[in-house]
Amino acid sequence: MEYSCKNSPKDEQMALVLGDYSLIFRKGETEEVIAYANILSLRINKLSGKVYRMHLYPDGHRPIIISNQCFDKSGKLVDQSREYSLLVRVLHHHLKDKSKSVFSCGGNSEKIWQLIGISTIFFFLGSLLANYWSISLFNPYIQGSVLSGVAAAIIITLNARNLPKTYQPTEVPIQFLP
């Protein structure tokens, strides 16, 4: 099976060719053979509207990002939802027996932790500055902790629908497929 796409008008055309024990990744003039056993993890997610993405994380390679929304040579958006769904299902079938990949769906937990970390730093610095300028409501460490906790709760609540979850390759969550 072969799936070709261009994730943005400026990107090079890329293709994934699924074989029995490996996949071939082509981008521009380069071609890499990646054994299914070397794929560490796979994450599928729904960005917005009708845009779906699959992230492959092979060992020793850069992540491969594939979308159902691709661009043709003229820069026009093309919906390849049927082909993308088939690719995801066939790849899961191959990885099920030939790899120890971790399968996850939803957002990227690293981004959520980064937001929480940035908000924690922001609120602690703000609390210390408020204390320095004598406009702090109470102890700056308690104030920073409370505000950071509230910010973390808000960030997690807003991302609750898209929190990362693991699944079995035989049970691909249909809400993350077009």
C-alpha positions as CSV (number, residue, x, y, z in Angstrom):
1,M,0.0,0.0,0.0
2,E,1.3,3.5,-0.8
3,Y,0.1,6.8,0.6
4,S,1.4,10.1,-0.8
5,C,0.8,13.6,0.6
6,K,2.1,17.1,1.1
7,N,1.3,18.5,4.5
8,S,1.7,22.1,3.4
9,P,2.0,23.9,0.0
10,K,5.7,24.5,0.7
11,D,6.6,21.0,1.8
12,E,8.1,18.4,-0.5
13,Q,5.9,15.5,-1.6
14,M,6.2,12.5,0.7
15,A,5.1,8.9,0.4
16,L,4.8,5.9,2.7
17,V,4.9,2.5,1.2
18,L,3.9,-0.3,3.5
19,G,5.6,-3.6,3.0
20,D,5.4,-6.9,4.9
21,Y,8.1,-6.1,7.5
22,S,9.0,-2.5,6.9
23,L,7.8,0.8,5.5
24,I,9.6,2.9,2.9
25,F,9.5,6.7,3.6
26,R,10.2,8.9,0.6
27,K,10.5,12.7,0.8
28,G,11.9,14.5,-2.1
29,E,15.0,12.6,-3.3
30,T,15.6,10.7,-0.1
31,E,14.3,7.3,0.7
32,E,14.5,5.5,4.0
33,V,13.5,1.9,4.9
34,I,12.2,1.7,8.5
35,A,11.5,-1.7,9.9
36,Y,8.3,-2.0,11.8
37,A,10.2,-3.3,14.8
38,N,12.0,0.1,14.9
39,I,8.8,2.2,15.3
40,L,8.7,3.2,18.9
41,S,5.3,4.9,19.0
42,L,2.4,6.0,16.9
43,R,0.0,8.8,17.9
44,I,-3.2,9.7,16.1
45,N,-5.2,12.9,16.7
46,K,-7.9,15.2,15.4
47,L,-6.7,18.8,15.1
48,S,-9.9,20.6,14.2
49,G,-12.8,20.2,11.9
50,K,-11.9,17.5,9.4
51,V,-8.1,17.5,9.9
52,Y,-6.6,14.3,11.2
53,R,-2.9,13.5,11.8
54,M,-0.8,10.5,12.5
55,H,2.7,10.9,14.1
56,L,5.2,8.0,13.7
57,Y,8.2,8.0,16.0
58,P,10.8,5.6,14.5
59,D,14.0,4.9,16.4
60,G,16.9,7.0,15.1
61,H,14.8,9.0,12.7
62,R,12.9,12.3,12.9
63,P,9.1,11.9,13.5
64,I,7.0,11.4,10.5
65,I,3.7,13.4,10.4
66,I,1.0,12.4,8.0
67,S,-2.3,14.1,7.5
68,N,-5.6,13.4,5.7
69,Q,-5.6,17.0,4.3
70,C,-2.9,17.3,1.6
71,F,-1.9,19.7,-1.0
72,D,-1.5,19.0,-4.7
73,K,1.2,20.4,-7.0
74,S,-0.9,23.6,-7.6
75,G,-1.3,24.2,-3.9
76,K,-5.0,23.2,-3.8
77,L,-6.2,21.4,-0.6
78,V,-7.2,17.8,-1.3
79,D,-9.1,15.6,1.2
80,Q,-7.7,12.1,1.3
81,S,-9.7,10.8,4.2
82,R,-10.5,7.4,2.8
83,E,-6.9,6.7,1.8
84,Y,-5.7,8.0,5.2
85,S,-8.1,5.8,7.2
86,L,-7.0,2.8,5.2
87,L,-3.3,3.6,5.8
88,V,-3.9,4.0,9.5
89,R,-5.7,0.7,9.8
90,V,-3.2,-1.3,7.6
91,L,-0.3,0.2,9.5
92,H,-1.8,-0.8,12.9
93,H,-2.3,-4.3,11.5
94,H,1.4,-4.5,10.6
95,L,2.6,-3.1,13.8
96,K,0.3,-5.3,16.0
97,D,2.6,-8.4,15.5
98,K,5.8,-6.9,14.3
99,S,6.5,-4.1,16.8
100,K,6.4,-3.2,20.4
101,S,5.1,0.3,19.6
102,V,3.1,2.3,22.0
103,F,-0.2,3.5,20.5
104,S,-1.7,6.7,21.7
105,C,-4.4,9.1,20.6
106,G,-5.2,12.7,21.5
107,G,-3.0,15.6,22.1
108,N,0.7,15.8,23.0
109,S,1.2,15.6,26.8
110,E,4.6,17.4,26.4
111,K,2.8,20.5,25.3
112,I,0.3,20.4,28.2
113,W,3.2,20.0,30.7
114,Q,5.0,22.9,29.0
115,L,2.0,25.1,29.4
116,I,1.6,24.2,33.0
117,G,5.4,24.8,33.6
118,I,5.3,28.2,31.9
119,S,2.2,29.3,33.8
120,T,3.8,28.1,37.1
121,I,6.9,30.2,36.4
122,F,4.8,33.2,35.3
123,F,2.6,33.1,38.5
124,F,5.5,32.6,40.9
125,L,7.4,35.5,39.4
126,G,4.3,37.6,39.4
127,S,3.7,36.8,43.0
128,L,7.2,37.6,44.0
129,L,7.1,40.9,42.0
130,A,3.7,41.8,43.7
131,N,5.4,41.1,47.1
132,Y,8.4,43.3,46.1
133,W,6.0,46.1,45.2
134,S,4.0,45.5,48.4
135,I,0.8,44.8,46.5
136,S,0.7,41.1,47.3
137,L,-2.5,39.8,49.0
138,F,-0.6,37.3,51.2
139,N,2.5,35.2,51.3
140,P,3.9,35.2,47.7
141,Y,4.8,31.4,47.8
142,I,1.2,30.5,48.8
143,Q,-0.2,33.0,46.3
144,G,2.0,31.6,43.5
145,S,1.1,28.0,44.4
146,V,-2.6,28.7,44.5
147,L,-2.5,30.6,41.2
148,S,-0.4,27.9,39.6
149,G,-2.8,25.2,40.8
150,V,-5.7,27.1,39.4
151,A,-3.9,27.6,36.0
152,A,-3.0,23.9,35.9
153,A,-6.6,22.9,36.6
154,I,-7.9,25.3,33.8
155,I,-5.3,24.0,31.3
156,I,-6.2,20.4,32.1
157,T,-9.9,21.1,31.9
158,L,-9.6,22.9,28.6
159,N,-7.5,20.0,27.2
160,A,-9.6,17.2,28.8
161,R,-11.1,16.0,25.5
162,N,-7.7,15.8,23.9
163,L,-5.6,14.3,26.8
164,P,-3.4,11.5,25.5
165,K,-4.7,8.0,25.9
166,T,-3.1,4.7,25.0
167,Y,-5.0,2.0,23.1
168,Q,-4.5,-1.5,21.6
169,P,-3.7,-1.6,17.8
170,T,-6.8,-3.8,17.3
171,E,-9.0,-1.1,18.8
172,V,-8.3,2.1,16.9
173,P,-10.5,4.8,18.3
174,I,-12.9,5.8,15.5
175,Q,-13.2,9.4,16.8
176,F,-9.6,9.9,15.6
177,L,-10.3,8.7,12.1
178,P,-12.1,10.6,9.4
